[in-house]
Amino acid sequence: MILNGAVVIGDLVFYALAVDTMGFFITSLIFLTALFVAFEVSWRWIAPLAAGTTVLLHFSFYSLLHVPLPWGWLEGIAW
């Protein structure tokens, strides 16, 4: 339980430090994958859940709320 709490805090610190450089998509995938592994989500669900959640969050912020998220390393393919 303490380890899971440390993973959550470490994950949040990682996100805050890395999102501007790496971009939302990459950082979010790493962030969610780390959380899913820490909380013992089945391995076959981790990739689809992380990818789906990332796309849904980006759509929600970008299209519905009009909040730009950083593209980072993927700036060349930004729409």
N, CA, C and O atoms as a GROMACS GRO file, in nm:
protein
  316
    1MET      N    1   0.082  -0.118   0.000
    1MET     CA    2   0.000   0.000   0.000
    1MET      C    3   0.087   0.126   0.000
    1MET      O    4   0.058   0.222  -0.072
    2ILE      N    5   0.193   0.126   0.079
    2ILE     CA    6   0.284   0.241   0.082
    2ILE      C    7   0.355   0.255  -0.052
    2ILE      O    8   0.376   0.366  -0.100
    3LEU      N    9   0.390   0.141  -0.112
    3LEU     CA   10   0.455   0.144  -0.243
    3LEU      C   11   0.363   0.205  -0.348
    3LEU      O   12   0.408   0.285  -0.430
    4ASN      N   13   0.235   0.170  -0.345
    4ASN     CA   14   0.140   0.228  -0.440
    4ASN      C   15   0.128   0.379  -0.423
    4ASN      O   16   0.120   0.453  -0.521
    5GLY      N   17   0.127   0.424  -0.298
    5GLY     CA   18   0.123   0.568  -0.272
    5GLY      C   19   0.245   0.638  -0.325
    5GLY      O   20   0.236   0.747  -0.381
    6ALA      N   21   0.361   0.575  -0.309
    6ALA     CA   22   0.486   0.632  -0.360
    6ALA      C   23   0.484   0.636  -0.513
    6ALA      O   24   0.535   0.731  -0.573
    7VAL      N   25   0.427   0.533  -0.575
    7VAL     CA   26   0.418   0.531  -0.721
    7VAL      C   27   0.329   0.645  -0.770
    7VAL      O   28   0.362   0.710  -0.869
    8VAL      N   29   0.217   0.668  -0.704
    8VAL     CA   30   0.127   0.776  -0.743
    8VAL      C   31   0.198   0.911  -0.732
    8VAL      O   32   0.192   0.992  -0.825
    9ILE      N   33   0.263   0.936  -0.620
    9ILE     CA   34   0.334   1.063  -0.601
    9ILE      C   35   0.448   1.077  -0.702
    9ILE      O   36   0.465   1.183  -0.763
   10GLY      N   37   0.526   0.971  -0.719
   10GLY     CA   38   0.635   0.974  -0.817
   10GLY      C   39   0.584   0.995  -0.959
   10GLY      O   40   0.646   1.066  -1.038
   11ASP      N   41   0.472   0.934  -0.990
   11ASP     CA   42   0.412   0.948  -1.122
   11ASP      C   43   0.368   1.093  -1.147
   11ASP      O   44   0.388   1.146  -1.256
   12LEU      N   45   0.309   1.155  -1.047
   12LEU     CA   46   0.267   1.294  -1.060
   12LEU      C   47   0.386   1.388  -1.078
   12LEU      O   48   0.381   1.483  -1.157
   13VAL      N   49   0.493   1.362  -1.003
   13VAL     CA   50   0.615   1.444  -1.017
   13VAL      C   51   0.674   1.424  -1.157
   13VAL      O   52   0.712   1.521  -1.223
   14PHE      N   53   0.680   1.298  -1.201
   14PHE     CA   54   0.729   1.269  -1.337
   14PHE      C   55   0.647   1.345  -1.441
   14PHE      O   56   0.703   1.408  -1.530
   15TYR      N   57   0.515   1.339  -1.430
   15TYR     CA   58   0.428   1.407  -1.527
   15TYR      C   59   0.455   1.557  -1.528
   15TYR      O   60   0.470   1.617  -1.635
   16ALA      N   61   0.462   1.617  -1.411
   16ALA     CA   62   0.483   1.762  -1.403
   16ALA      C   63   0.615   1.804  -1.465
   16ALA      O   64   0.624   1.910  -1.528
   17LEU      N   65   0.718   1.723  -1.447
   17LEU     CA   66   0.850   1.757  -1.500
   17LEU      C   67   0.867   1.724  -1.648
   17LEU      O   68   0.945   1.789  -1.717
   18ALA      N   69   0.796   1.623  -1.696
   18ALA     CA   70   0.822   1.572  -1.831
   18ALA      C   71   0.723   1.616  -1.937
   18ALA      O   72   0.754   1.609  -2.056
   19VAL      N   73   0.604   1.661  -1.899
   19VAL     CA   74   0.500   1.683  -1.999
   19VAL      C   75   0.536   1.790  -2.101
   19VAL      O   76   0.501   1.775  -2.218
   20ASP      N   77   0.604   1.895  -2.062
   20ASP     CA   78   0.638   2.000  -2.160
   20ASP      C   79   0.740   1.951  -2.262
   20ASP      O   80   0.734   1.989  -2.379
   21THR      N   81   0.834   1.869  -2.220
   21THR     CA   82   0.938   1.819  -2.309
   21THR      C   83   0.888   1.703  -2.394
   21THR      O   84   0.903   1.703  -2.516
   22MET      N   85   0.828   1.604  -2.329
   22MET     CA   86   0.787   1.482  -2.399
   22MET      C   87   0.651   1.495  -2.466
   22MET      O   88   0.624   1.427  -2.565
   23GLY      N   89   0.568   1.582  -2.415
   23GLY     CA   90   0.433   1.598  -2.470
   23GLY      C   91   0.331   1.516  -2.395
   23GLY      O   92   0.364   1.422  -2.322
   24PHE      N   93   0.205   1.553  -2.413
   24PHE     CA   94   0.097   1.489  -2.340
   24PHE      C   95   0.082   1.342  -2.374
   24PHE      O   96   0.070   1.260  -2.283
   25PHE      N   97   0.083   1.307  -2.502
   25PHE     CA   98   0.057   1.168  -2.542
   25PHE      C   99   0.159   1.071  -2.481
   25PHE      O  100   0.120   0.973  -2.419
   26ILE      N  101   0.285   1.098  -2.498
   26ILE     CA  102   0.389   1.008  -2.449
   26ILE      C  103   0.390   1.004  -2.297
   26ILE      O  104   0.396   0.897  -2.237
   27THR      N  105   0.383   1.121  -2.234
   27THR     CA  106   0.387   1.128  -2.089
   27THR      C  107   0.265   1.059  -2.028
   27THR      O  108   0.277   0.988  -1.928
   28SER      N  109   0.149   1.080  -2.087
   28SER     CA  110   0.028   1.018  -2.035
   28SER      C  111   0.032   0.866  -2.048
   28SER      O  112  -0.013   0.795  -1.958
   29LEU      N  113   0.084   0.816  -2.159
   29LEU     CA  114   0.096   0.671  -2.176
   29LEU      C  115   0.188   0.611  -2.069
   29LEU      O  116   0.155   0.508  -2.010
   30ILE      N  117   0.300   0.674  -2.044
   30ILE     CA  118   0.393   0.625  -1.941
   30ILE      C  119   0.328   0.636  -1.802
   30ILE      O  120   0.337   0.543  -1.722
   31PHE      N  121   0.264   0.749  -1.776
   31PHE     CA  122   0.197   0.776  -1.649
   31PHE      C  123   0.093   0.668  -1.619
   31PHE      O  124   0.095   0.607  -1.512
   32LEU      N  125   0.004   0.644  -1.714
   32LEU     CA  126  -0.102   0.546  -1.693
   32LEU      C  127  -0.050   0.404  -1.686
   32LEU      O  128  -0.099   0.323  -1.607
   33THR      N  129   0.048   0.372  -1.768
   33THR     CA  130   0.106   0.238  -1.763
   33THR      C  131   0.168   0.210  -1.627
   33THR      O  132   0.149   0.101  -1.572
   34ALA      N  133   0.240   0.305  -1.572
   34ALA     CA  134   0.300   0.288  -1.439
   34ALA      C  135   0.192   0.268  -1.333
   34ALA      O  136   0.207   0.183  -1.245
   35LEU      N  137   0.085   0.345  -1.340
   35LEU     CA  138  -0.022   0.329  -1.242
   35LEU      C  139  -0.092   0.194  -1.257
   35LEU      O  140  -0.120   0.127  -1.157
   36PHE      N  141  -0.119   0.153  -1.380
   36PHE     CA  142  -0.186   0.025  -1.401
   36PHE      C  143  -0.100  -0.092  -1.354
   36PHE      O  144  -0.152  -0.188  -1.298
   37VAL      N  145   0.030  -0.084  -1.377
   37VAL     CA  146   0.120  -0.190  -1.329
   37VAL      C  147   0.123  -0.192  -1.177
   37VAL      O  148   0.115  -0.298  -1.116
   38ALA      N  149   0.132  -0.074  -1.114
   38ALA     CA  150   0.137  -0.066  -0.968
   38ALA      C  151   0.010  -0.120  -0.904
   38ALA      O  152   0.016  -0.183  -0.798
   39PHE      N  153  -0.103  -0.096  -0.967
   39PHE     CA  154  -0.230  -0.142  -0.912
   39PHE      C  155  -0.275  -0.276  -0.969
   39PHE      O  156  -0.391  -0.313  -0.958
   40GLU      N  157  -0.181  -0.347  -1.031
   40GLU     CA  158  -0.196  -0.486  -1.076
   40GLU      C  159  -0.312  -0.509  -1.173
   40GLU      O  160  -0.387  -0.606  -1.161
   41VAL      N  161  -0.325  -0.419  -1.268
   41VAL     CA  162  -0.421  -0.440  -1.376
   41VAL      C  163  -0.365  -0.550  -1.466
   41VAL      O  164  -0.244  -0.560  -1.483
   42SER      N  165  -0.451  -0.632  -1.521
   42SER     CA  166  -0.409  -0.741  -1.608
   42SER      C  167  -0.325  -0.686  -1.724
   42SER      O  168  -0.359  -0.584  -1.784
   43TRP      N  169  -0.216  -0.755  -1.755
   43TRP     CA  170  -0.124  -0.709  -1.861
   43TRP      C  171  -0.193  -0.693  -1.995
   43TRP      O  172  -0.156  -0.604  -2.072
   44ARG      N  173  -0.290  -0.775  -2.025
   44ARG     CA  174  -0.357  -0.764  -2.155
   44ARG      C  175  -0.445  -0.640  -2.166
   44ARG      O  176  -0.483  -0.602  -2.276
   45TRP      N  177  -0.477  -0.576  -2.054
   45TRP     CA  178  -0.561  -0.457  -2.053
   45TRP      C  179  -0.481  -0.327  -2.045
   45TRP      O  180  -0.534  -0.220  -2.075
   46ILE      N  181  -0.356  -0.335  -2.005
   46ILE     CA  182  -0.279  -0.212  -1.980
   46ILE      C  183  -0.265  -0.126  -2.105
   46ILE      O  184  -0.296  -0.007  -2.100
   47ALA      N  185  -0.218  -0.182  -2.214
   47ALA     CA  186  -0.196  -0.102  -2.336
   47ALA      C  187  -0.326  -0.042  -2.390
   47ALA      O  188  -0.330   0.078  -2.418
   48PRO      N  189  -0.434  -0.122  -2.405
   48PRO     CA  190  -0.556  -0.060  -2.458
   48PRO      C  191  -0.617   0.044  -2.364
   48PRO      O  192  -0.669   0.146  -2.410
   49LEU      N  193  -0.611   0.020  -2.234
   49LEU     CA  194  -0.665   0.117  -2.139
   49LEU      C  195  -0.583   0.246  -2.139
   49LEU      O  196  -0.640   0.356  -2.141
   50ALA      N  197  -0.451   0.233  -2.138
   50ALA     CA  198  -0.366   0.352  -2.138
   50ALA      C  199  -0.384   0.433  -2.266
   50ALA      O  200  -0.396   0.555  -2.261
   51ALA      N  201  -0.386   0.366  -2.379
   51ALA     CA  202  -0.402   0.436  -2.508
   51ALA      C  203  -0.541   0.498  -2.519
   51ALA      O  204  -0.554   0.614  -2.559
   52GLY      N  205  -0.644   0.423  -2.485
   52GLY     CA  206  -0.780   0.475  -2.494
   52GLY      C  207  -0.805   0.592  -2.401
   52GLY      O  208  -0.868   0.691  -2.440
   53THR      N  209  -0.755   0.582  -2.279
   53THR     CA  210  -0.771   0.691  -2.183
   53THR      C  211  -0.697   0.815  -2.229
   53THR      O  212  -0.747   0.926  -2.215
   54THR      N  213  -0.577   0.797  -2.284
   54THR     CA  214  -0.499   0.910  -2.333
   54THR      C  215  -0.572   0.981  -2.446
   54THR      O  216  -0.581   1.104  -2.447
   55VAL      N  217  -0.624   0.906  -2.540
   55VAL     CA  218  -0.696   0.967  -2.653
   55VAL      C  219  -0.823   1.035  -2.604
   55VAL      O  220  -0.854   1.146  -2.648
   56LEU      N  221  -0.896   0.972  -2.514
   56LEU     CA  222  -1.018   1.031  -2.460
   56LEU      C  223  -0.989   1.161  -2.384
   56LEU      O  224  -1.061   1.259  -2.400
   57LEU      N  225  -0.885   1.160  -2.303
   57LEU     CA  226  -0.848   1.282  -2.230
   57LEU      C  227  -0.806   1.394  -2.326
   57LEU      O  228  -0.845   1.509  -2.308
   58HIS      N  229  -0.727   1.359  -2.427
   58HIS     CA  230  -0.685   1.461  -2.523
   58HIS      C  231  -0.805   1.518  -2.596
   58HIS      O  232  -0.817   1.640  -2.611
   59PHE      N  233  -0.894   1.432  -2.641
   59PHE     CA  234  -1.015   1.479  -2.709
   59PHE      C  235  -1.095   1.571  -2.617
   59PHE      O  236  -1.142   1.676  -2.660
   60SER      N  237  -1.112   1.531  -2.493
   60SER     CA  238  -1.190   1.610  -2.397
   60SER      C  239  -1.130   1.748  -2.375
   60SER      O  240  -1.201   1.849  -2.379
   61PHE      N  241  -1.001   1.753  -2.352
   61PHE     CA  242  -0.938   1.882  -2.327
   61PHE      C  243  -0.928   1.966  -2.454
   61PHE      O  244  -0.958   2.085  -2.452
   62TYR      N  245  -0.885   1.905  -2.564
   62TYR     CA  246  -0.858   1.979  -2.687
   62TYR      C  247  -0.986   2.023  -2.758
   62TYR      O  248  -0.998   2.139  -2.797
   63SER      N  249  -1.080   1.933  -2.774
   63SER     CA  250  -1.199   1.962  -2.853
   63SER      C  251  -1.314   2.019  -2.771
   63SER      O  252  -1.378   2.115  -2.813
   64LEU      N  253  -1.340   1.963  -2.656
   64LEU     CA  254  -1.454   2.005  -2.578
   64LEU      C  255  -1.425   2.126  -2.491
   64LEU      O  256  -1.506   2.218  -2.482
   65LEU      N  257  -1.310   2.127  -2.426
   65LEU     CA  258  -1.276   2.235  -2.334
   65LEU      C  259  -1.187   2.343  -2.395
   65LEU      O  260  -1.166   2.448  -2.336
   66HIS      N  261  -1.134   2.316  -2.515
   66HIS     CA  262  -1.044   2.409  -2.586
   66HIS      C  263  -0.921   2.445  -2.502
   66HIS      O  264  -0.879   2.560  -2.498
   67VAL      N  265  -0.866   2.343  -2.437
   67VAL     CA  266  -0.743   2.360  -2.359
   67VAL      C  267  -0.631   2.292  -2.436
   67VAL      O  268  -0.634   2.170  -2.453
   68PRO      N  269  -0.533   2.368  -2.483
   68PRO     CA  270  -0.423   2.304  -2.558
   68PRO      C  271  -0.333   2.224  -2.464
   68PRO      O  272  -0.296   2.270  -2.356
   69LEU      N  273  -0.298   2.107  -2.508
   69LEU     CA  274  -0.204   2.023  -2.433
   69LEU      C  275  -0.072   2.021  -2.509
   69LEU      O  276  -0.072   2.026  -2.632
   70PRO      N  277   0.041   2.013  -2.438
   70PRO     CA  278   0.171   2.017  -2.506
   70PRO      C  279   0.194   1.894  -2.594
   70PRO      O  280   0.162   1.781  -2.556
   71TRP      N  281   0.251   1.918  -2.713
   71TRP     CA  282   0.280   1.809  -2.806
   71TRP      C  283   0.420   1.754  -2.785
   71TRP      O  284   0.444   1.636  -2.815
   72GLY      N  285   0.512   1.834  -2.736
   72GLY     CA  286   0.648   1.786  -2.708
   72GLY      C  287   0.715   1.727  -2.830
   72GLY      O  288   0.723   1.792  -2.935
   73TRP      N  289   0.764   1.605  -2.817
   73TRP     CA  290   0.837   1.538  -2.925
   73TRP      C  291   0.750   1.512  -3.047
   73TRP      O  292   0.805   1.486  -3.155
   74LEU      N  293   0.621   1.517  -3.035
   74LEU     CA  294   0.531   1.490  -3.147
   74LEU      C  295   0.483   1.618  -3.216
   74LEU      O  296   0.384   1.616  -3.289
   75GLU      N  297   0.554   1.727  -3.192
   75GLU     CA  298   0.515   1.858  -3.249
   75GLU      C  299   0.502   1.851  -3.401
   75GLU      O  300   0.416   1.920  -3.458
   76GLY      N  301   0.582   1.773  -3.466
   76GLY     CA  302   0.580   1.764  -3.612
   76GLY      C  303   0.453   1.705  -3.668
   76GLY      O  304   0.421   1.728  -3.785
   77ILE      N  305   0.378   1.630  -3.588
   77ILE     CA  306   0.255   1.568  -3.639
   77ILE      C  307   0.130   1.628  -3.572
   77ILE      O  308   0.021   1.572  -3.583
   78ALA      N  309   0.146   1.739  -3.503
   78ALA     CA  310   0.033   1.802  -3.434
   78ALA      C  311  -0.070   1.849  -3.536
   78ALA      O  312  -0.034   1.896  -3.644
   79TRP      N  313  -0.197   1.837  -3.501
   79TRP     CA  314  -0.303   1.886  -3.590
   79TRP      C  315  -0.358   2.015  -3.541
   79TRP      O  316  -0.448   2.071  -3.604
   0.00000   0.00000   0.00000
